[in-house]
């Protein structure tokens, strides 16, 4: 069937469509109820595959060993920060996971218990995730290196029986001891786990190794525990039972624990690996993310393994580990069919290697498509990546809450024409709509609130952990009958969706609502700009005035003053005088989360001289003071 036929069936006959997809998995008990409602009058009370039972770890591992893939590589581990490369076959990974599940079982972990995983990008992180799932327990992965306070908040919310961690994480220029952070977090937390299991890393110079101080009876050494363990068998759980809790930032400052179910998630990951990414069993997928983020959960660990692919677990950066050719080297070495990373990663590569000199050292014949997600892919980066790589580039949009793509070019169903600035079309299962603030539908090409009609397809969040009221208030209350994405944008005449940014990033200039994404698109098109951010700064006359912060490309012979003049003229020409775009500040770097999203709200608070709090997800805290200094210097000079 064509994309249009599949999408229509998924909307008008969802039970038939998702029954077909679910039947491709080896359920412990095949579901007969596909879509059901606990309250006939509430469209948000839906459940997928309610009477089905399965184990996601079994489907990702044992199933493939039983069907002849035992000797195929499941995980390639590539760590330029430690100079380490290794691999696990499906048979080896199954054995490791089964044994670590045995470790957890010895420590009392059973079906429904929570386990917090606080680890760097090492194979043991994936092993721990899969081992927790094997027992029918619920994992919550916290990005390694998070501050003790933030980790304590998550421990109090999830109330884990056990915490799994490592001695330290490794950045290009520093070692981050995890154990002291974990100890401090447990000390701060009101809830106390029963034990911790710590993996001692050894692939660093002796003088940089972190000596583990293990408390007898509470802290346990990973290697020792593995030697004592017996393999544990997979435990069948209900489709609706949680697989994991993943915390995402909340407007109140307290993170929201997004809950993912087991059966719906397994179904859509297996489906999307083929429908969206056009992969088949045996192919290699290189997703440059972290298991602390939803992308790492879905397309480093679960998605590739559920389909029987090989996945690359990369401990490094897009640049400086050792250079801007890192992604291309991995693609060639492991024969990756798909590369998937955030636009910010490619902007970093573009800044360091604008002409693609490093790429010329490698053969990308295996690569079919480059996918980007995590924030809006500006047309300038889209055009550059496509030109320098010679490969199709697909921008696709999804969220922690969705767990898998909402909009994409469905390359495994039908490769559609791409449009710069658009995340293409709604994936089957999603009915995407644009509403105004009053909840009325918008016409084509009119910007408004991006929402999704309920019920959401399988695999999306089933709630906020232990807080149904917050789930309703955050996602369902504003537009009854719809899931509110918090993103703004429009749908064009061809049905292509354009995500222009978070709805709170709209600038109101003298009553005109202007999109920051639209202005950033224009600014980024200038040949001297490597990366940019546009925010609305307070203005006593017009309410807000746009303010642009830009990072210039290396070796550009242009002063900051000249660039400002050219960008002001460019925005005036492309958008018009009503944009009132008059201020551009050149900076060395922009404050971002570790997943690559620019912290526009904090930049706005700095520009408005308001108090702000750096979030735990920030990658480079020093960038905030640099922004403040650059803004003050610019204001003084003008």
C-alpha positions in Angstrom: 0.0 0.0 0.0 1.1 3.6 -0.6 1.7 6.0 2.3 -1.7 7.6 1.8 -3.5 4.3 1.9 -1.6 3.2 5.0 -2.2 6.5 6.8 -5.9 6.5 5.9 -6.3 2.9 7.2 -4.4 3.7 10.4 -6.8 6.6 11.1 -10.1 5.1 10.0 -9.5 1.4 10.9 -6.8 1.5 13.6 -7.6 -1.8 15.1 -7.1 -3.6 11.8 -3.9 -1.7 11.1 -2.2 -2.2 14.4 -3.4 -5.9 14.7 -1.4 -6.5 11.6 1.7 -4.9 13.0 1.4 -6.5 16.4 1.1 -10.0 14.8 4.7 -9.7 13.6 6.0 -10.0 17.2 6.3 -13.3 19.2 3.9 -12.4 22.0 3.7 -14.7 25.0 -0.1 -14.3 24.7 -1.3 -12.8 21.4 -3.7 -9.8 22.1 -7.3 -10.2 21.0 -8.3 -6.7 22.3 -6.4 -4.2 20.0 -7.9 -0.9 21.0 -10.0 -0.6 24.1 -11.3 2.2 26.4 -11.6 2.0 30.2 -14.2 4.9 30.0 -16.4 4.9 26.9 -16.9 8.7 27.2 -13.2 9.6 27.6 -11.1 9.4 24.4 -7.9 9.7 26.6 -8.7 6.4 28.5 -7.6 4.2 25.6 -5.3 1.1 25.9 -3.5 -0.9 23.3 -3.4 -4.7 23.2 -4.8 -4.8 26.8 -5.0 -8.6 27.0 -1.7 -9.3 25.3 1.4 -10.5 27.3 5.1 -10.4 26.2 8.6 -9.7 27.4 10.5 -7.0 25.5 13.9 -8.3 26.5 13.0 -11.8 25.1 11.9 -10.3 21.8 15.1 -8.2 21.5 17.5 -11.0 22.4 16.4 -14.7 22.9 14.0 -14.6 20.0 16.8 -13.8 17.5 19.2 -16.4 19.0 16.4 -19.0 18.7 15.9 -18.0 15.0 19.6 -18.2 13.9 21.0 -14.8 14.6 23.1 -15.8 17.6 26.4 -15.1 15.8 25.3 -11.8 14.3 26.6 -8.6 16.0 24.0 -7.0 18.2 26.0 -4.1 19.6 29.1 -2.4 18.3 30.7 -0.4 21.1 32.9 2.4 19.8 34.6 4.7 22.3 37.1 7.2 21.0 37.3 8.8 24.4 38.9 5.6 25.8 40.3 4.2 22.5 38.1 1.1 22.9 36.2 -0.8 20.3 34.3 -4.1 21.0 31.2 -6.0 19.9 28.6 -8.3 21.4 26.9 -11.0 19.3 23.2 -11.6 20.0 24.2 -14.8 21.8 26.8 -13.0 24.0 24.5 -10.1 24.7 21.7 -12.5 25.7 24.0 -14.3 28.1 25.2 -11.0 29.7 21.6 -9.7 30.1 20.3 -13.0 31.5 23.2 -13.0 34.1 22.7 -9.4 35.1 19.0 -10.1 35.4 20.1 -12.8 37.8 22.1 -10.3 39.8 19.1 -8.0 40.1 16.9 -10.9 41.1 19.4 -11.8 43.9 18.9 -8.3 45.2 15.1 -8.7 45.3 14.1 -7.0 42.0 10.9 -8.5 40.7 8.1 -7.6 38.3 6.9 -4.0 38.8 9.9 -2.9 40.9 11.9 0.1 39.7 15.6 0.3 39.0 17.4 3.6 38.3 20.3 3.3 35.8 22.9 6.1 36.1 25.6 5.2 33.6 27.8 6.5 30.7 27.5 5.3 27.1 28.9 1.8 27.7 27.5 -1.6 26.8 26.6 -2.2 30.5 24.0 0.6 30.3 22.1 -1.3 27.6 22.7 -4.6 29.4 21.2 -3.2 32.6 18.1 -1.8 30.7 17.5 -5.1 29.0 18.0 -7.0 32.3 15.5 -4.9 34.1 13.0 -5.5 31.3 13.7 -9.2 31.4 12.4 -9.4 35.0 9.3 -7.4 34.2 10.7 -4.6 36.3 10.7 -0.9 35.3 13.9 1.0 34.5 14.5 4.7 34.7 17.7 5.8 33.0 19.1 9.0 34.2 21.7 10.7 32.0 25.2 9.9 33.5 26.7 12.9 35.2 23.5 14.6 36.2 23.8 16.7 39.3 23.2 14.9 42.7 20.2 17.1 43.4 18.5 16.2 40.1 19.3 12.5 40.6 17.8 12.7 44.1 14.6 14.1 42.7 14.3 11.1 40.3 15.1 8.6 43.0 12.4 10.1 45.2 9.9 10.0 42.4 10.7 6.5 41.0 11.5 4.9 44.4 13.9 2.3 42.9 14.8 -0.9 44.8 18.3 -0.8 43.2 20.4 1.8 41.5 22.9 0.7 38.8 25.8 3.0 38.1 29.5 3.1 37.1 32.7 4.5 38.6 32.9 7.4 36.2 32.0 8.9 32.9 34.6 10.2 30.4 34.3 13.5 28.4 36.9 14.5 25.8 38.8 16.7 28.4 37.7 15.4 31.7 36.7 12.4 33.9 33.4 12.7 35.8 33.3 10.5 39.0 29.8 9.1 39.2 30.0 7.3 42.5 30.4 10.5 44.7 27.5 12.1 42.8 25.4 9.0 43.4 26.3 8.9 47.1 25.4 12.5 47.5 22.1 12.0 45.7 21.1 9.0 47.9 22.1 11.1 51.0 19.8 13.9 49.8 16.9 11.7 48.7 14.1 11.0 51.2 13.6 7.5 49.7 16.6 5.1 50.1 17.2 2.2 47.7 18.2 -1.1 49.1 21.4 -1.5 47.1 23.6 -0.1 44.4 25.5 -2.1 41.8 28.6 -0.3 40.4 30.6 -1.1 37.3 34.3 -0.2 37.6 35.6 1.2 34.4 39.2 0.3 33.6 39.8 1.7 30.1 41.4 4.9 31.3 44.9 5.7 32.5 45.5 4.5 36.1 46.1 8.1 37.3 42.6 9.0 36.1 40.8 6.0 37.5 38.3 6.6 40.2 38.8 4.5 43.3 35.6 2.9 44.3 34.6 3.3 48.0 32.0 0.6 48.4 29.9 0.4 51.5 29.6 -3.1 52.8 26.1 -4.5 52.4 24.9 -1.6 50.3 27.3 -1.1 47.4 28.1 -4.1 45.2 30.7 -4.5 42.5 29.3 -5.4 39.0 32.0 -7.9 38.1 31.9 -9.7 41.4 28.1 -10.0 41.3 28.2 -11.3 37.7 30.5 -14.1 38.7 28.1 -15.2 41.4 24.9 -14.8 39.4 22.7 -17.4 37.7 20.9 -16.6 34.5 17.3 -15.4 34.9 14.5 -16.3 32.5 12.2 -13.7 30.9 9.1 -12.8 32.8 5.9 -12.2 30.8 4.1 -8.9 31.5 0.9 -7.3 30.3 1.1 -5.1 27.2 -0.1 -2.2 29.4 2.6 -2.8 32.1 5.3 -0.1 32.1 8.6 -0.8 30.5 10.3 2.3 31.7 10.0 5.8 33.2 11.9 8.6 31.4 12.0 12.0 33.0 11.6 15.1 30.8 11.7 18.7 31.9 8.6 20.3 33.3 7.4 23.9 33.5 7.2 23.7 37.3 10.9 22.8 37.6 10.0 19.2 38.7 10.6 16.7 36.0 7.8 14.7 34.6 8.2 10.9 34.6 6.9 9.8 31.2 5.6 6.2 31.4 6.0 3.9 28.4 4.0 0.7 28.1 5.5 -2.6 26.9 3.4 -4.0 24.1 2.5 -0.9 22.2 6.1 0.3 22.4 7.5 -3.0 21.1 5.0 -3.0 18.3 5.7 0.5 17.0 9.5 0.2 17.3 9.5 -3.0 15.3 7.2 -1.3 12.8 9.0 2.1 12.6 12.4 0.5 12.0 11.0 -0.7 8.7 8.3 1.9 7.9 10.3 5.0 8.7 14.0 4.0 8.5 13.7 1.3 5.8 15.8 -1.1 7.8 15.6 -4.9 7.7 17.1 -7.6 10.0 20.9 -7.7 9.7 21.2 -4.0 8.8 23.3 -1.6 10.9 21.9 1.5 12.5 24.1 4.3 13.9 22.2 6.6 16.2 24.4 9.2 17.8 22.5 9.9 21.0 22.7 8.7 24.6 20.7 6.1 26.4 19.6 8.8 28.8 17.4 10.3 26.1 14.4 8.8 24.4 16.3 8.5 21.1 18.8 6.3 22.8 16.0 4.1 24.3 14.2 3.8 21.1 16.9 3.7 18.4 20.1 2.7 20.0 18.7 -0.1 22.2 15.2 -1.4 21.7 14.3 -0.6 18.1 17.4 -2.1 16.4 17.4 -5.2 18.6 13.7 -5.8 18.2 14.1 -6.0 14.5 17.3 -8.0 14.6 19.6 -5.3 13.4 23.1 -4.3 14.6 23.4 -1.1 16.6 26.3 1.2 17.2 26.8 2.5 20.8 29.1 5.5 20.4 30.9 7.1 23.4 32.2 10.3 21.8 31.2 13.6 20.2 30.6 14.6 16.6 33.8 16.7 16.7 37.1 16.6 18.7 36.9 12.8 19.3 39.2 13.1 17.5 37.9 15.3 14.6 34.8 16.2 12.5 35.1 13.0 10.6 34.0 10.8 13.5 30.4 10.1 12.2 31.7 9.3 8.7 34.3 6.9 10.0 31.7 5.0 12.0 29.4 4.8 9.0 32.1 3.2 6.9 33.6 1.0 9.6 30.3 -0.6 10.6 28.6 -0.3 7.2 25.7 1.7 8.7 22.6 2.0 6.5 21.2 4.8 8.5 22.8 7.7 10.4 20.6 9.4 13.0 21.6 12.4 15.1 20.4 15.8 16.2 20.8 18.8 13.8 23.1 20.4 16.4 25.6 17.6 15.8 25.7 18.3 12.1 26.0 22.1 12.7 29.1 21.4 14.9 30.5 19.2 12.0 29.7 22.0 9.5 31.5 24.6 11.7 34.7 22.6 11.9 34.6 21.1 8.4 32.5 23.3 6.2 33.7 21.8 2.9 33.5 18.2 4.1 37.3 17.5 3.8 37.1 14.8 6.5 34.2 13.1 4.8 36.4 12.6 1.7 38.5 10.2 3.7 35.6 7.7 4.0 33.3 5.7 1.9 29.6 6.2 2.6 28.3 3.6 0.1 26.5 1.7 2.8 24.5 4.8 4.0 21.1 5.1 2.5 19.6 8.0 4.5 20.7 10.5 7.2 17.9 11.3 9.7 17.8 14.2 12.1 15.6 15.0 15.0 15.6 16.6 18.5 15.1 20.2 17.4 14.1 21.9 14.2 16.4 21.2 11.2 17.0 24.6 9.6 17.1 24.6 5.8 20.8 25.8 5.8 22.0 22.7 7.7 19.6 20.5 5.7 21.1 21.8 2.4 24.7 21.5 3.6 24.3 18.0 4.9 22.7 16.8 1.8 25.3 18.5 -0.5 28.4 17.4 1.4 27.3 13.8 1.9 25.4 13.2 -1.3 22.8 11.4 0.7 19.1 12.0 1.3 18.5 13.9 4.5 15.3 13.4 6.4 14.1 15.7 9.2 11.6 14.0 11.4 9.7 15.2 14.5 8.9 13.4 17.7 9.1 13.9 21.4 10.1 12.1 24.6 6.3 11.7 25.1 5.7 10.0 21.7 8.6 7.6 21.9 8.8 7.3 18.1 8.4 9.6 15.1 5.2 11.6 14.8 6.1 13.1 11.4 8.6 11.7 9.0 9.3 10.8 5.4 8.2 7.1 5.6 11.1 5.8 3.6 10.2 2.2 4.1 6.7 2.6 2.9 7.2 5.2 0.1 10.0 7.7 -0.2 8.3 11.0 -0.6 9.7 14.3 -1.8 11.3 16.2 1.1 10.9 19.9 1.8 13.5 21.9 3.5 12.2 23.1 6.9 9.5 20.4 7.1 9.5 17.2 9.0 7.4 15.8 6.1 4.1 14.1 6.8 2.3 12.4 9.8 3.4 8.8 10.3 0.6 6.3 10.1 -1.3 6.3 13.4 -1.0 10.0 14.0 -3.8 12.5 13.0 -1.9 15.8 13.3 -4.0 19.0 13.4 -3.3 22.8 13.8 -5.5 24.7 16.1 -5.7 28.3 17.2 -5.6 29.3 20.9 -9.4 28.9 21.1 -9.2 25.4 19.7 -10.5 26.1 16.3 -8.9 24.5 13.2 -6.5 26.6 11.2 -6.4 26.8 7.4 -3.4 25.5 5.4 -0.2 27.5 5.9 -1.6 29.3 9.0 0.6 28.9 12.1 -1.0 27.6 15.3 -0.7 24.9 17.9 0.3 21.5 16.7 -2.0 18.9 18.3 -2.7 15.2 17.7 -6.2 13.8 17.8 -6.9 11.1 20.5 -6.4 8.2 20.7 -2.7 8.4 20.2 -1.2 5.4 18.3 0.6 2.6 20.2 3.9 3.4 21.9 3.2 6.9 23.1 3.2 7.8 26.8 0.6 6.1 28.9 0.8 8.7 31.7 3.0 10.6 34.1 4.4 8.3 36.8 2.2 8.4 39.9 0.6 11.7 38.8 -2.5 11.4 36.5 -3.5 15.0 37.2 -0.2 16.3 35.9 -0.6 14.1 32.8 -4.0 15.6 32.2 -2.9 19.2 32.9 0.2 19.0 30.8 -1.1 17.3 27.7 -4.9 17.0 27.5 -6.6 20.0 29.3 -5.8 22.8 26.8 -7.5 21.1 23.8 -10.1 18.5 24.9 -10.0 15.4 22.6 -6.4 16.2 21.5 -2.8 15.7 22.8 -1.2 19.1 23.0 2.4 18.9 21.8 3.6 22.3 23.0 5.0 22.9 19.5 3.8 25.5 17.0 3.8 25.4 13.3 1.6 24.8 10.2 0.6 22.3 7.6 1.0 23.3 4.0 -1.3 22.6 1.0 0.4 19.2 0.4 -0.1 18.0 4.0 3.5 18.6 5.0 4.0 19.6 8.6 6.4 22.5 9.5 7.4 22.6 13.2 8.5 26.2 13.9 9.4 25.9 17.6 7.9 25.7 21.0 4.7 27.7 21.3 6.4 29.8 24.1 9.1 30.8 21.6 6.7 32.9 19.6 7.7 36.6 19.6 5.0 39.2 20.0 6.2 42.4 18.3 3.6 45.3 18.6 0.8 42.7 18.4 2.4 40.7 15.5 3.0 37.1 16.4 6.3 36.1 14.8 8.0 32.7 14.8 11.5 32.4 16.1 12.0 29.4 13.8 11.2 31.5 10.7 13.7 34.2 11.7 16.4 31.6 12.6 15.8 30.0 9.1 16.7 33.3 7.5 19.7 34.1 9.8 21.1 30.5 9.3 21.0 30.9 5.5 23.8 33.5 5.7 27.1 31.9 4.5 29.0 33.2 7.5 26.6 31.7 10.1 27.4 28.3 11.6 24.6 28.3 14.2 22.1 30.7 15.5 19.3 31.4 18.0 16.6 34.1 17.9 14.6 35.0 21.0 12.2 37.8 21.9 13.7 40.3 24.4 11.5 42.6 26.4 10.9 46.0 24.9 9.0 48.9 26.6 7.6 50.2 23.4 6.7 47.1 21.3 6.4 44.4 24.0 9.2 42.3 22.5 12.0 42.8 20.1 13.8 39.9 18.3 17.4 39.3 19.3 19.8 37.1 17.3 22.7 35.2 18.7 25.0 33.7 16.1 28.1 31.5 16.0 30.3 32.4 13.0 32.0 29.8 10.9 35.7 29.3 11.2 38.0 31.4 8.9 35.2 33.9 8.0 36.6 37.4 7.1 33.8 39.4 8.4 33.5 41.6 11.5 30.7 41.2 13.9 29.4 44.7 13.0 29.4 43.8 9.3 27.6 40.5 9.9 24.9 42.3 12.0 24.2 44.8 9.2 23.9 42.0 6.6 21.6 39.9 8.8 19.4 42.8 9.6 19.0 43.5 5.9 18.5 39.8 5.1 15.6 39.4 7.7 14.1 42.7 6.5 14.1 41.4 2.9 12.8 37.9 3.7 10.3 38.6 6.4 9.7 42.4 6.3 10.2 45.5 8.4 7.5 44.3 10.9 10.0 41.8 12.2 11.9 44.7 13.8 15.0 42.5 13.7 17.9 44.9 14.5 20.2 43.3 17.0 22.7 40.5 16.4 25.3 39.4 19.0 28.2 37.1 18.0 29.0 34.4 20.6 31.4 31.5 20.8 28.8 28.9 21.8 25.1 28.6 22.6 23.8 27.0 25.8 22.3 23.6 25.0 21.0 20.5 26.7 23.1 17.3 26.3 20.6 16.2 23.6 21.4 19.3 21.6 18.4 21.6 22.2 19.2 25.3 22.5 18.0 26.7 25.9 16.1 29.6 24.3 14.1 30.3 27.5 17.2 30.8 29.6 18.8 33.0 26.8 15.6 35.1 26.9 15.8 35.4 30.7 19.4 36.5 30.5 18.5 39.1 27.9 15.7 40.4 30.0 17.9 40.5 33.1 15.7 38.0 34.9 16.8 35.4 37.4 17.2 31.9 35.9 18.2 28.5 36.9 20.5 26.4 34.8 18.7 23.0 34.2 20.4 19.7 35.0 20.3 18.9 31.3 22.7 21.7 30.4 25.8 20.5 28.6 28.1 23.6 29.0 27.1 25.8 32.0 29.9 28.2 31.3 28.1 29.3 28.1 25.5 31.1 30.2 28.0 33.6 31.6 29.5 34.0 28.2 26.1 34.9 26.8 25.5 37.5 29.6 28.9 39.1 29.0 28.4 39.2 25.2 25.0 40.8 25.6 26.3 43.4 28.1 29.3 44.2 25.8 27.0 44.6 22.8 24.6 46.8 24.7 27.4 49.1 25.9 28.9 49.4 22.4 25.6 50.3 20.8 
